[in-house]
Amino acid sequence: MDYGKNFTNKRSNNESSADRKRLLMSRQIVMENEKEDINKMADAFINNFRKQLKIERANSLRRFHDMINRGAE
């Protein structure tokens, strides 16, 4: 029996297990960073959409006032 070989295999399994854990942890960190980026992009989109709605409301109100003023003249 070759006891050294069995010890080496167990050690490499432990090392590969540690490597897998490190890889999973790094993936989780990347996923969290991606979530933050997605949240920032979503917030920017929502803020831009709200600004566009305000601009559209202001334009609509201006057109309404212009229409009313034309009728009053």
N, CA, C and O atoms as a printed pandas DataFrame, in Angstrom:
     atom_number atom_name residue_name chain_id  residue_number  x_coord  y_coord  z_coord
0              1         N          MET        A               1    0.823   -1.187    0.000
1              2        CA          MET        A               1    0.000    0.000    0.000
2              3         C          MET        A               1    0.863    1.245    0.000
3              4         O          MET        A               1    1.904    1.291    0.656
4              5         N          ASP        A               2    0.430    2.246   -0.733
5              6        CA          ASP        A               2    1.183    3.493   -0.814
6              7         C          ASP        A               2    0.447    4.562   -0.002
7              8         O          ASP        A               2   -0.475    5.211   -0.497
8              9         N          TYR        A               3    0.869    4.732    1.249
9             10        CA          TYR        A               3    0.195    5.679    2.134
10            11         C          TYR        A               3    0.444    7.126    1.725
11            12         O          TYR        A               3   -0.412    7.988    1.926
12            13         N          GLY        A               4    1.595    7.386    1.163
13            14        CA          GLY        A               4    1.914    8.748    0.726
14            15         C          GLY        A               4    0.964    9.233   -0.352
15            16         O          GLY        A               4    0.591   10.406   -0.380
16            17         N          LYS        A               5    0.573    8.328   -1.239
17            18        CA          LYS        A               5   -0.336    8.691   -2.327
18            19         C          LYS        A               5   -1.705    9.081   -1.766
19            20         O          LYS        A               5   -2.292   10.074   -2.196
20            21         N          ASN        A               6   -2.209    8.306   -0.812
21            22        CA          ASN        A               6   -3.500    8.624   -0.208
22            23         C          ASN        A               6   -3.459    9.957    0.515
23            24         O          ASN        A               6   -4.412   10.732    0.442
24            25         N          PHE        A               7   -2.376   10.230    1.207
25            26        CA          PHE        A               7   -2.233   11.497    1.911
26            27         C          PHE        A               7   -2.219   12.653    0.921
27            28         O          PHE        A               7   -2.842   13.689    1.154
28            29         N          THR        A               8   -1.505   12.469   -0.187
29            30        CA          THR        A               8   -1.430   13.509   -1.206
30            31         C          THR        A               8   -2.803   13.774   -1.805
31            32         O          THR        A               8   -3.168   14.931   -2.015
32            33         N          ASN        A               9   -3.563   12.733   -2.081
33            34        CA          ASN        A               9   -4.904   12.912   -2.641
34            35         C          ASN        A               9   -5.816   13.647   -1.674
35            36         O          ASN        A               9   -6.575   14.528   -2.080
36            37         N          LYS        A              10   -5.748   13.288   -0.391
37            38        CA          LYS        A              10   -6.563   13.986    0.599
38            39         C          LYS        A              10   -6.164   15.445    0.680
39            40         O          LYS        A              10   -7.014   16.328    0.795
40            41         N          ARG        A              11   -4.878   15.689    0.621
41            42        CA          ARG        A              11   -4.403   17.068    0.707
42            43         C          ARG        A              11   -4.861   17.863   -0.517
43            44         O          ARG        A              11   -5.301   19.005   -0.383
44            45         N          SER        A              12   -4.759   17.273   -1.695
45            46        CA          SER        A              12   -5.180   17.985   -2.902
46            47         C          SER        A              12   -6.689   18.199   -2.897
47            48         O          SER        A              12   -7.170   19.214   -3.402
48            49         N          ASN        A              13   -7.443   17.252   -2.330
49            50        CA          ASN        A              13   -8.886   17.448   -2.216
50            51         C          ASN        A              13   -9.201   18.608   -1.289
51            52         O          ASN        A              13  -10.091   19.410   -1.568
52            53         N          ASN        A              14   -8.462   18.696   -0.176
53            54        CA          ASN        A              14   -8.662   19.810    0.740
54            55         C          ASN        A              14   -8.291   21.130    0.076
55            56         O          ASN        A              14   -8.979   22.136    0.245
56            57         N          GLU        A              15   -7.191   21.116   -0.682
57            58        CA          GLU        A              15   -6.777   22.338   -1.363
58            59         C          GLU        A              15   -7.792   22.732   -2.425
59            60         O          GLU        A              15   -8.123   23.909   -2.568
60            61         N          SER        A              16   -8.287   21.747   -3.173
61            62        CA          SER        A              16   -9.274   22.070   -4.202
62            63         C          SER        A              16  -10.569   22.546   -3.557
63            64         O          SER        A              16  -11.265   23.396   -4.113
64            65         N          SER        A              17  -10.894   22.006   -2.394
65            66        CA          SER        A              17  -12.072   22.467   -1.666
66            67         C          SER        A              17  -11.883   23.918   -1.230
67            68         O          SER        A              17  -12.804   24.728   -1.338
68            69         N          ALA        A              18  -10.699   24.239   -0.744
69            70        CA          ALA        A              18  -10.408   25.617   -0.344
70            71         C          ALA        A              18  -10.436   26.538   -1.557
71            72         O          ALA        A              18  -10.925   27.665   -1.475
72            73         N          ASP        A              19   -9.910   26.055   -2.686
73            74        CA          ASP        A              19   -9.952   26.851   -3.918
74            75         C          ASP        A              19  -11.390   27.099   -4.349
75            76         O          ASP        A              19  -11.741   28.201   -4.771
76            77         N          ARG        A              20  -12.216   26.071   -4.239
77            78        CA          ARG        A              20  -13.630   26.227   -4.604
78            79         C          ARG        A              20  -14.313   27.241   -3.699
79            80         O          ARG        A              20  -15.099   28.069   -4.160
80            81         N          LYS        A              21  -14.005   27.172   -2.401
81            82        CA          LYS        A              21  -14.600   28.130   -1.466
82            83         C          LYS        A              21  -14.169   29.548   -1.801
83            84         O          LYS        A              21  -14.984   30.470   -1.782
84            85         N          ARG        A              22  -12.870   29.727   -2.111
85            86        CA          ARG        A              22  -12.371   31.052   -2.495
86            87         C          ARG        A              22  -13.064   31.547   -3.758
87            88         O          ARG        A              22  -13.439   32.716   -3.853
88            89         N          LEU        A              23  -13.230   30.661   -4.715
89            90        CA          LEU        A              23  -13.879   31.017   -5.974
90            91         C          LEU        A              23  -15.328   31.425   -5.731
91            92         O          LEU        A              23  -15.803   32.416   -6.286
92            93         N          LEU        A              24  -16.027   30.657   -4.898
93            94        CA          LEU        A              24  -17.417   30.991   -4.590
94            95         C          LEU        A              24  -17.521   32.326   -3.877
95            96         O          LEU        A              24  -18.419   33.117   -4.166
96            97         N          MET        A              25  -16.609   32.583   -2.946
97            98        CA          MET        A              25  -16.614   33.861   -2.235
98            99         C          MET        A              25  -16.358   35.010   -3.193
99           100         O          MET        A              25  -17.008   36.052   -3.102
100          101         N          SER        A              26  -15.420   34.829   -4.107
101          102        CA          SER        A              26  -15.133   35.900   -5.063
102          103         C          SER        A              26  -16.322   36.113   -5.988
103          104         O          SER        A              26  -16.605   37.246   -6.377
104          105         N          ARG        A              27  -17.019   35.048   -6.343
105          106        CA          ARG        A              27  -18.221   35.182   -7.173
106          107         C          ARG        A              27  -19.304   35.942   -6.426
107          108         O          ARG        A              27  -20.001   36.772   -7.010
108          109         N          GLN        A              28  -19.449   35.657   -5.118
109          110        CA          GLN        A              28  -20.457   36.360   -4.330
110          111         C          GLN        A              28  -20.134   37.840   -4.266
111          112         O          GLN        A              28  -21.036   38.673   -4.356
112          113         N          ILE        A              29  -18.867   38.180   -4.112
113          114        CA          ILE        A              29  -18.470   39.585   -4.065
114          115         C          ILE        A              29  -18.774   40.253   -5.393
115          116         O          ILE        A              29  -19.284   41.373   -5.423
116          117         N          VAL        A              30  -18.468   39.582   -6.483
117          118        CA          VAL        A              30  -18.762   40.130   -7.811
118          119         C          VAL        A              30  -20.263   40.308   -7.979
119          120         O          VAL        A              30  -20.710   41.332   -8.495
120          121         N          MET        A              31  -21.042   39.327   -7.552
121          122        CA          MET        A              31  -22.494   39.423   -7.670
122          123         C          MET        A              31  -23.020   40.605   -6.866
123          124         O          MET        A              31  -23.912   41.317   -7.329
124          125         N          GLU        A              32  -22.480   40.825   -5.666
125          126        CA          GLU        A              32  -22.910   41.955   -4.860
126          127         C          GLU        A              32  -22.558   43.260   -5.553
127          128         O          GLU        A              32  -23.361   44.193   -5.552
128          129         N          ASN        A              33  -21.368   43.343   -6.146
129          130        CA          ASN        A              33  -20.983   44.545   -6.869
130          131         C          ASN        A              33  -21.890   44.763   -8.070
131          132         O          ASN        A              33  -22.272   45.895   -8.365
132          133         N          GLU        A              34  -22.237   43.679   -8.766
133          134        CA          GLU        A              34  -23.138   43.797   -9.908
134          135         C          GLU        A              34  -24.514   44.254   -9.455
135          136         O          GLU        A              34  -25.156   45.049  -10.143
136          137         N          LYS        A              35  -24.977   43.768   -8.314
137          138        CA          LYS        A              35  -26.272   44.199   -7.789
138          139         C          LYS        A              35  -26.246   45.687   -7.492
139          140         O          LYS        A              35  -27.204   46.398   -7.795
140          141         N          GLU        A              36  -25.144   46.171   -6.896
141          142        CA          GLU        A              36  -25.021   47.596   -6.615
142          143         C          GLU        A              36  -25.043   48.394   -7.907
143          144         O          GLU        A              36  -25.691   49.438   -7.980
144          145         N          ASP        A              37  -24.335   47.910   -8.933
145          146        CA          ASP        A              37  -24.316   48.595  -10.222
146          147         C          ASP        A              37  -25.707   48.615  -10.840
147          148         O          ASP        A              37  -26.132   49.635  -11.383
148          149         N          ILE        A              38  -26.407   47.510  -10.763
149          150        CA          ILE        A              38  -27.758   47.440  -11.318
150          151         C          ILE        A              38  -28.674   48.387  -10.566
151          152         O          ILE        A              38  -29.499   49.068  -11.176
152          153         N          ASN        A              39  -28.540   48.440   -9.249
153          154        CA          ASN        A              39  -29.359   49.356   -8.458
154          155         C          ASN        A              39  -29.067   50.802   -8.823
155          156         O          ASN        A              39  -29.986   51.615   -8.921
156          157         N          LYS        A              40  -27.793   51.132   -9.024
157          158        CA          LYS        A              40  -27.440   52.497   -9.420
158          159         C          LYS        A              40  -28.020   52.830  -10.786
159          160         O          LYS        A              40  -28.532   53.929  -10.998
160          161         N          MET        A              41  -27.940   51.885  -11.706
161          162        CA          MET        A              41  -28.484   52.110  -13.043
162          163         C          MET        A              41  -30.007   52.266  -12.985
163          164         O          MET        A              41  -30.572   53.108  -13.683
164          165         N          ALA        A              42  -30.658   51.470  -12.168
165          166        CA          ALA        A              42  -32.113   51.573  -12.026
166          167         C          ALA        A              42  -32.498   52.912  -11.415
167          168         O          ALA        A              42  -33.454   53.545  -11.865
168          169         N          ASP        A              43  -31.768   53.351  -10.397
169          170        CA          ASP        A              43  -32.039   54.656   -9.790
170          171         C          ASP        A              43  -31.849   55.782  -10.794
171          172         O          ASP        A              43  -32.658   56.709  -10.841
172          173         N          ALA        A              44  -30.798   55.715  -11.594
173          174        CA          ALA        A              44  -30.557   56.737  -12.613
174          175         C          ALA        A              44  -31.684   56.737  -13.641
175          176         O          ALA        A              44  -32.142   57.801  -14.059
176          177         N          PHE        A              45  -32.132   55.555  -14.049
177          178        CA          PHE        A              45  -33.231   55.453  -15.006
178          179         C          PHE        A              45  -34.504   56.070  -14.436
179          180         O          PHE        A              45  -35.190   56.828  -15.121
180          181         N          ILE        A              46  -34.818   55.746  -13.187
181          182        CA          ILE        A              46  -36.030   56.269  -12.548
182          183         C          ILE        A              46  -35.948   57.784  -12.420
183          184         O          ILE        A              46  -36.918   58.483  -12.711
184          185         N          ASN        A              47  -34.799   58.298  -11.986
185          186        CA          ASN        A              47  -34.642   59.746  -11.854
186          187         C          ASN        A              47  -34.783   60.440  -13.198
187          188         O          ASN        A              47  -35.430   61.483  -13.291
188          189         N          ASN        A              48  -34.189   59.878  -14.234
189          190        CA          ASN        A              48  -34.301   60.453  -15.573
190          191         C          ASN        A              48  -35.754   60.427  -16.047
191          192         O          ASN        A              48  -36.233   61.391  -16.644
192          193         N          PHE        A              49  -36.441   59.339  -15.784
193          194        CA          PHE        A              49  -37.842   59.220  -16.177
194          195         C          PHE        A              49  -38.683   60.280  -15.477
195          196         O          PHE        A              49  -39.536   60.904  -16.108
196          197         N          ARG        A              50  -38.457   60.492  -14.195
197          198        CA          ARG        A              50  -39.202   61.515  -13.450
198          199         C          ARG        A              50  -38.930   62.907  -14.000
199          200         O          ARG        A              50  -39.848   63.720  -14.113
200          201         N          LYS        A              51  -37.672   63.190  -14.343
201          202        CA          LYS        A              51  -37.342   64.488  -14.937
202          203         C          LYS        A              51  -38.071   64.671  -16.257
203          204         O          LYS        A              51  -38.601   65.747  -16.536
204          205         N          GLN        A              52  -38.100   63.624  -17.066
205          206        CA          GLN        A              52  -38.802   63.701  -18.349
206          207         C          GLN        A              52  -40.298   63.931  -18.143
207          208         O          GLN        A              52  -40.914   64.686  -18.896
208          209         N          LEU        A              53  -40.883   63.296  -17.141
209          210        CA          LEU        A              53  -42.299   63.527  -16.846
210          211         C          LEU        A              53  -42.546   64.972  -16.447
211          212         O          LEU        A              53  -43.531   65.571  -16.880
212          213         N          LYS        A              54  -41.666   65.541  -15.626
213          214        CA          LYS        A              54  -41.816   66.939  -15.222
214          215         C          LYS        A              54  -41.729   67.864  -16.429
215          216         O          LYS        A              54  -42.503   68.815  -16.541
216          217         N          ILE        A              55  -40.799   67.593  -17.325
217          218        CA          ILE        A              55  -40.648   68.404  -18.535
218          219         C          ILE        A              55  -41.903   68.294  -19.396
219          220         O          ILE        A              55  -42.398   69.300  -19.904
220          221         N          GLU        A              56  -42.413   67.090  -19.562
221          222        CA          GLU        A              56  -43.631   66.889  -20.357
222          223         C          GLU        A              56  -44.821   67.605  -19.730
223          224         O          GLU        A              56  -45.622   68.210  -20.443
224          225         N          ARG        A              57  -44.948   67.543  -18.405
225          226        CA          ARG        A              57  -46.040   68.248  -17.730
226          227         C          ARG        A              57  -45.927   69.745  -17.936
227          228         O          ARG        A              57  -46.924   70.415  -18.205
228          229         N          ALA        A              58  -44.710   70.280  -17.811
229          230        CA          ALA        A              58  -44.501   71.718  -18.005
230          231         C          ALA        A              58  -44.839   72.115  -19.439
231          232         O          ALA        A              58  -45.487   73.138  -19.657
232          233         N          ASN        A              59  -44.410   71.321  -20.419
233          234        CA          ASN        A              59  -44.728   71.614  -21.820
234          235         C          ASN        A              59  -46.233   71.538  -22.070
235          236         O          ASN        A              59  -46.789   72.376  -22.780
236          237         N          SER        A              60  -46.874   70.558  -21.499
237          238        CA          SER        A              60  -48.315   70.409  -21.661
238          239         C          SER        A              60  -49.050   71.599  -21.054
239          240         O          SER        A              60  -49.981   72.131  -21.658
240          241         N          LEU        A              61  -48.638   72.011  -19.879
241          242        CA          LEU        A              61  -49.256   73.166  -19.220
242          243         C          LEU        A              61  -49.038   74.436  -20.039
243          244         O          LEU        A              61  -49.947   75.256  -20.170
244          245         N          ARG        A              62  -47.832   74.600  -20.592
245          246        CA          ARG        A              62  -47.536   75.776  -21.422
246          247         C          ARG        A              62  -48.419   75.773  -22.667
247          248         O          ARG        A              62  -48.972   76.811  -23.032
248          249         N          ARG        A              63  -48.557   74.622  -23.323
249          250        CA          ARG        A              63  -49.418   74.527  -24.506
250          251         C          ARG        A              63  -50.872   74.822  -24.148
251          252         O          ARG        A              63  -51.582   75.478  -24.910
252          253         N          PHE        A              64  -51.309   74.341  -22.997
253          254        CA          PHE        A              64  -52.672   74.604  -22.541
254          255         C          PHE        A              64  -52.891   76.097  -22.343
255          256         O          PHE        A              64  -53.900   76.646  -22.786
256          257         N          HIS        A              65  -51.935   76.761  -21.671
257          258        CA          HIS        A              65  -52.058   78.204  -21.450
258          259         C          HIS        A              65  -52.026   78.961  -22.777
259          260         O          HIS        A              65  -52.766   79.929  -22.951
260          261         N          ASP        A              66  -51.191   78.541  -23.700
261          262        CA          ASP        A              66  -51.144   79.174  -25.023
262          263         C          ASP        A              66  -52.490   79.026  -25.735
263          264         O          ASP        A              66  -52.973   79.968  -26.364
264          265         N          MET        A              67  -53.083   77.849  -25.632
265          266        CA          MET        A              67  -54.373   77.605  -26.267
266          267         C          MET        A              67  -55.457   78.483  -25.635
267          268         O          MET        A              67  -56.277   79.059  -26.350
268          269         N          ILE        A              68  -55.470   78.588  -24.327
269          270        CA          ILE        A              68  -56.449   79.411  -23.612
270          271         C          ILE        A              68  -56.265   80.879  -23.985
271          272         O          ILE        A              68  -57.242   81.588  -24.223
272          273         N          ASN        A              69  -55.015   81.334  -24.035
273          274        CA          ASN        A              69  -54.746   82.737  -24.363
274          275         C          ASN        A              69  -55.161   83.059  -25.798
275          276         O          ASN        A              69  -55.622   84.172  -26.053
276          277         N          ARG        A              70  -55.017   82.150  -26.725
277          278        CA          ARG        A              70  -55.442   82.382  -28.110
278          279         C          ARG        A              70  -56.960   82.544  -28.186
279          280         O          ARG        A              70  -57.466   83.341  -28.976
280          281         N          GLY        A              71  -57.666   81.801  -27.381
281          282        CA          GLY        A              71  -59.129   81.887  -27.396
282          283         C          GLY        A              71  -59.633   83.155  -26.740
283          284         O          GLY        A              71  -60.711   83.637  -27.087
284          285         N          ALA        A              72  -58.880   83.708  -25.798
285          286        CA          ALA        A              72  -59.309   84.893  -25.057
286          287         C          ALA        A              72  -59.050   86.170  -25.841
287          288         O          ALA        A              72  -59.625   87.208  -25.513
288          289         N          GLU        A              73  -58.216   86.131  -26.851
289          290        CA          GLU        A              73  -57.872   87.349  -27.590
290          291         C          GLU        A              73  -58.912   87.762  -28.542
291          292         O          GLU        A              73  -58.754   88.770  -29.230
